[in-house]
């Protein structure tokens, strides 16, 4: 049914005025029951012809109706009238995204694969529970200082939002002020959310310390006894990566220990190679645990070990699974997180309004080797704390005496 257009729009009216009048006519038709809840509006072409306007002008009116939750525009199906008070149609699950092409094939940032997997889990729960997913990019060009505030202006106390990482930190005051329901995935190892936020939001912490400890257990089980760590910022107080490394050495009685902090800044392949080669010359490790991002400039090296000045026998274990970007032999080992299940967990917490349960999954510890062997590893080091002030940026071959100084405190 197309509503009658008595008192047609004047031809000399400006498009914004026409859009406002169309909005009012359609809104009245919905409220009066001409278009009842659950029914579809006529297609855009028919409505535009009926009102004697362009489709762009019509879409301006429809956009406003959608923002006020009178209608829901469903891709490939049409425009449906929302039941008043039916929250599953009116309130979407909002997924904040860094920039418009962040999950497209054109985006070269390595984290886009993780976000795609998390969005997959988030969407799965939304579909199963009758919700729609709203993807909101907030950065036009990946500049964290250039936030498109108008994209999040519609969020309110009914909004359910999943936020992954501190790149969205400038949005936190708005999300708190408007009392949005938020599931926060804290995946950045050296950042902590303020306590005031943590008390209000559903928190999903990735257990990076436990993941490193699990790596040490696994490598120890296959005869690797000289396990070293190369990572950025690890001398920060109680850093989870170093904490997991030292906990693993103590827990599995390894006499050897060697770690080094990777320098910050843009590093060229020659500088990266020199850092790794020098580290090996001093530490003589048989396994190197390293942040995969540090080796991205060398991802196309056909023989990564040789490029880094390492013997073929040295096993490289990369934190963060960037396997899709590396084409090298022998294949490194990888650690990964259950990103799809993280998305599922966040969506279920928001819909059910209760804290997510971590009993089933620890959100870490898929250890992959040679593209086909997958080992699920789990560790508990909740009682392990570093009591010594680790001010030096590297240590080599530390004895058991030092490891005994690292107290296991309840």
PyMOL commands that set and color helices and strands:
alter all, ss='L'
color gray80, all
select helices_A, chain A and resi 15-31+44-51+55-67+87-90+112-128+149-151+166-177+195-198+208-221+240-251+269-283+292-298+304-307+323-325+339-352+400-405
alter helices_A, ss='H'
color red, helices_A
select strands_A, chain A and resi 71-74+78-81+93-99+133-139+160-164+181-186+202-205+227-232+258-262+287-291+315-319+333-336+366-369+373-376+394-396
alter strands_A, ss='S'
color yellow, strands_A
deselect
rebuild
show_as cartoon
